[in-house]
Amino acid sequence: MLFDFRNILDCIVDYFGIFSIRLRLNKQMTQIRDARD
């Protein structure tokens, strides 16, 4: 039971990590676009 919970926690952490990285990339892309204009 505890092992399954830890597995789910790892999945959630991985998901949020990917989500935050994607948000950061989007911010960089918009900054590059603004600088180009």
ZAMARSE-989000 format. One record per residue: residue number from 1; residue in one letter; chain; x, y, z of N, C-alpha, C in turn. Coordinates in steps of 0.001 Angstrom, whole numbers, plus 500000, padded with zeros to 6 digits. Atoms other than C-alpha are relative to their C-alpha. Last residue first. Layout:
% ZAMARSE-989000
+-----+---------+--------+--------+--------+--------+--------+--------+--------+--------+--------+--------+
| num | residuo | cadena |    npx |    npy |    npz |   capx |   capy |   capz |    cpx |    cpy |    cpz |
+-----+---------+--------+--------+--------+--------+--------+--------+--------+--------+--------+--------+
| NUM |       a |      A |      X |      Y |      Z |      X |      Y |      Z |      X |      Y |      Z |
...
+-----+---------+--------+--------+--------+--------+--------+--------+--------+--------+--------+--------+
% end
This chain:
% ZAMARSE-989000
+-----+---------+--------+--------+--------+--------+--------+--------+--------+--------+--------+--------+
| num | residuo | cadena |    npx |    npy |    npz |   capx |   capy |   capz |    cpx |    cpy |    cpz |
+-----+---------+--------+--------+--------+--------+--------+--------+--------+--------+--------+--------+
|  37 |       d |      A | 500866 | 498903 | 500472 | 509172 | 542459 | 467262 | 500579 | 501332 | 500492 |
|  36 |       r |      A | 499907 | 499988 | 501458 | 512025 | 539966 | 467728 | 499182 | 501170 | 499439 |
|  35 |       a |      A | 498719 | 499377 | 500356 | 512338 | 540820 | 471431 | 500126 | 500117 | 498478 |
|  34 |       d |      A | 500104 | 498562 | 499715 | 508626 | 540106 | 471933 | 501292 | 500715 | 499576 |
|  33 |       r |      A | 500906 | 499418 | 501001 | 508961 | 536722 | 470183 | 499890 | 501515 | 500200 |
|  32 |       i |      A | 499241 | 499969 | 501263 | 512009 | 535814 | 472291 | 499151 | 500666 | 498922 |
|  31 |       q |      A | 498986 | 498957 | 499856 | 510111 | 536776 | 475467 | 500792 | 500140 | 498698 |
|  30 |       t |      A | 500695 | 498710 | 500135 | 507102 | 534713 | 474334 | 501003 | 501144 | 500112 |
|  29 |       m |      A | 500420 | 499844 | 501395 | 509359 | 531685 | 473738 | 499316 | 501349 | 499804 |
|  28 |       q |      A | 498805 | 499662 | 500783 | 511056 | 532090 | 477129 | 499615 | 500257 | 498550 |
|  27 |       k |      A | 499595 | 498633 | 499632 | 507673 | 532203 | 478890 | 501201 | 500426 | 499165 |
|  26 |       n |      A | 500957 | 499091 | 500621 | 506496 | 529114 | 476994 | 500371 | 501450 | 500297 |
|  25 |       l |      A | 499667 | 499939 | 501430 | 509674 | 527277 | 477997 | 499070 | 500974 | 499295 |
|  24 |       r |      A | 498771 | 499211 | 500111 | 509070 | 528146 | 481669 | 500394 | 500157 | 498531 |
|  23 |       l |      A | 500371 | 498594 | 499755 | 505483 | 526891 | 481452 | 501216 | 500896 | 499814 |
|  22 |       r |      A | 500721 | 499550 | 501200 | 506685 | 523652 | 479835 | 499609 | 501469 | 500151 |
|  21 |       i |      A | 498995 | 499827 | 501050 | 509266 | 523180 | 482613 | 499332 | 500547 | 498737 |
|  20 |       s |      A | 499273 | 498758 | 499692 | 506536 | 523794 | 485218 | 501062 | 500275 | 498934 |
|  19 |       f |      A | 500899 | 498861 | 500188 | 504275 | 521165 | 483612 | 500733 | 501315 | 500225 |
|  18 |       i |      A | 500125 | 499799 | 501445 | 507096 | 518624 | 483273 | 499148 | 501239 | 499725 |
|  17 |       g |      A | 498686 | 499562 | 500469 | 507868 | 519043 | 486982 | 499966 | 500293 | 498508 |
|  16 |       f |      A | 499886 | 498574 | 499691 | 504157 | 518895 | 487829 | 501353 | 500542 | 499548 |
|  15 |       y |      A | 500966 | 499259 | 500813 | 503835 | 515560 | 486001 | 500141 | 501500 | 500234 |
|  14 |       d |      A | 499498 | 499967 | 501375 | 507039 | 514143 | 487516 | 499081 | 500853 | 499135 |
|  13 |       v |      A | 498842 | 499093 | 500006 | 505853 | 515120 | 491021 | 500560 | 500121 | 498586 |
|  12 |       i |      A | 500514 | 498629 | 499860 | 502454 | 513518 | 490391 | 501149 | 501000 | 499930 |
|  11 |       c |      A | 500657 | 499657 | 501266 | 504053 | 510319 | 489073 | 499506 | 501445 | 500050 |
|  10 |       d |      A | 498936 | 499767 | 500986 | 506417 | 510184 | 492062 | 499391 | 500438 | 498671 |
|   9 |       l |      A | 499375 | 498719 | 499656 | 503456 | 510603 | 494425 | 501094 | 500344 | 498980 |
|   8 |       i |      A | 500927 | 498961 | 500451 | 501582 | 507781 | 492677 | 500616 | 501377 | 500259 |
|   7 |       n |      A | 499982 | 500021 | 501461 | 504594 | 505496 | 493121 | 499118 | 501111 | 499445 |
|   6 |       r |      A | 498748 | 499340 | 500385 | 504923 | 506508 | 496770 | 500100 | 500071 | 498475 |
|   5 |       f |      A | 500157 | 498576 | 499731 | 501269 | 505632 | 497306 | 501237 | 500781 | 499561 |
|   4 |       d |      A | 500876 | 499463 | 501044 | 501757 | 502272 | 495612 | 499845 | 501506 | 500173 |
|   3 |       f |      A | 499225 | 499950 | 501245 | 504735 | 501522 | 497869 | 499166 | 500603 | 498874 |
|   2 |       l |      A | 499118 | 498835 | 499922 | 502745 | 502444 | 500973 | 500791 | 500156 | 498702 |
|   1 |       m |      A | 500840 | 498795 | 500000 | 500000 | 500000 | 500000 | 500879 | 501262 | 500000 |
+-----+---------+--------+--------+--------+--------+--------+--------+--------+--------+--------+--------+
% end
